[in-house]
Amino acid sequence: MRTLKEWRIKEDTHSADWNHIKSMKLQANQEVKAFVAPRVGKIQEAIVLKLHEANPKVKSFRDVPPEIRDQFAQAIVSATLELFFGGMDPQGTQTSSGQPAPAPKGPSPQPMLPQDEPQVPAASRG
């Protein structure tokens, strides 16, 4: 039987959307996954070090409580989606943080002049 504290934690952290994401078996390109996996492993190590400072019992990622793992996993997924897909308007003038992108350096492109417009060859008109 669960204690009241365990029940409250479960109720506070329960999210049908997150549970759905966790249960998905996403197919990933194995080369890309092999590229990303070591970086995620370093994030896990950093989490363990951070939590070990506050709680010496946490010595490996297995010691991290499930609700804390969920919090970090949600943050990683959210940050990844935001960085790759969020915060960009069609012109790409906004960064993932929602701030305007810095102006491109160098001379600005010149507007197309009438004499620069592409002309269809006379022979192709029929």
C-alpha positions in Angstrom: 0.0 0.0 0.0 1.3 3.4 -0.9 1.8 6.2 1.6 0.0 9.5 1.3 3.2 11.1 0.3 3.8 8.6 -2.5 0.2 9.0 -3.7 0.5 12.8 -3.8 3.8 12.6 -5.7 2.3 10.2 -8.2 -0.7 12.5 -8.6 1.4 15.6 -9.0 3.7 14.1 -11.6 1.1 12.1 -13.5 0.7 13.3 -17.0 -1.1 11.3 -19.7 0.8 13.1 -22.4 4.2 12.4 -20.8 3.2 8.8 -20.2 2.2 8.5 -23.8 5.6 9.9 -25.0 7.5 7.5 -22.7 5.6 4.5 -24.0 6.2 5.4 -27.7 8.8 3.2 -29.4 10.3 5.8 -31.8 12.4 4.5 -34.6 15.6 6.5 -34.9 18.5 6.4 -37.3 21.1 4.3 -35.5 24.0 6.5 -36.7 22.3 9.6 -35.4 21.4 7.8 -32.2 25.0 6.7 -31.7 26.1 10.4 -32.1 23.6 11.7 -29.6 23.8 8.9 -27.0 27.2 9.9 -25.5 26.0 13.5 -25.0 22.8 12.2 -23.2 25.1 10.0 -21.1 27.1 13.1 -20.1 23.9 14.8 -19.1 23.0 11.8 -16.9 26.4 12.0 -15.3 25.9 15.7 -14.6 22.5 15.0 -13.0 24.0 12.3 -10.7 26.8 14.7 -9.7 24.3 17.5 -9.0 22.0 15.3 -7.0 24.9 13.6 -5.1 25.9 17.0 -3.6 22.5 17.2 -1.9 22.1 13.5 -1.3 25.2 11.3 -0.9 23.1 8.2 -1.5 22.8 9.0 -5.1 25.8 7.4 -6.7 24.5 6.3 -10.1 21.6 7.1 -12.4 19.7 4.1 -11.0 19.6 5.9 -7.6 17.8 8.9 -9.1 14.2 8.7 -8.0 11.7 8.1 -10.9 10.0 11.5 -10.5 13.3 13.3 -10.8 14.2 11.3 -13.8 10.9 12.3 -15.4 11.5 15.9 -14.6 14.9 15.9 -16.3 13.7 13.8 -19.3 10.8 16.1 -19.8 13.1 19.1 -19.7 15.5 17.5 -22.2 12.7 16.6 -24.6 11.1 20.0 -24.2 14.4 21.8 -24.8 15.2 19.6 -27.8 11.9 20.2 -29.5 12.1 24.0 -28.8 15.7 24.2 -30.1 15.0 22.2 -33.2 11.4 23.2 -34.1 10.1 26.0 -31.8 10.5 29.7 -31.8 11.2 30.1 -35.5 9.0 32.1 -37.8 8.9 31.2 -41.5 11.6 33.8 -42.2 13.8 32.4 -39.5 14.1 35.7 -37.8 13.5 34.5 -34.3 15.7 32.2 -32.2 14.4 29.3 -30.0 14.4 31.6 -26.9 11.9 33.8 -28.6 14.4 36.6 -29.0 14.9 38.2 -32.4 17.8 36.7 -34.3 20.9 38.9 -34.7 21.0 40.8 -37.9 23.2 39.2 -40.5 26.7 40.7 -40.8 28.0 42.1 -44.1 26.3 44.0 -46.8 22.6 43.7 -47.2 21.4 42.0 -50.4 20.5 44.5 -53.1 16.9 44.5 -54.4 16.3 42.9 -57.8 16.4 45.6 -60.5 14.1 45.4 -63.6 17.1 44.7 -65.8 18.0 41.8 -63.6 14.7 40.0 -64.0 15.1 36.7 -65.8 13.8 36.9 -69.4 12.3 34.0 -71.2 14.1 33.4 -74.5 12.2 34.7 -77.6 12.5 31.3 -79.3 10.7 29.5 -76.5 7.6 31.6 -76.9 6.6 29.7 -79.9 
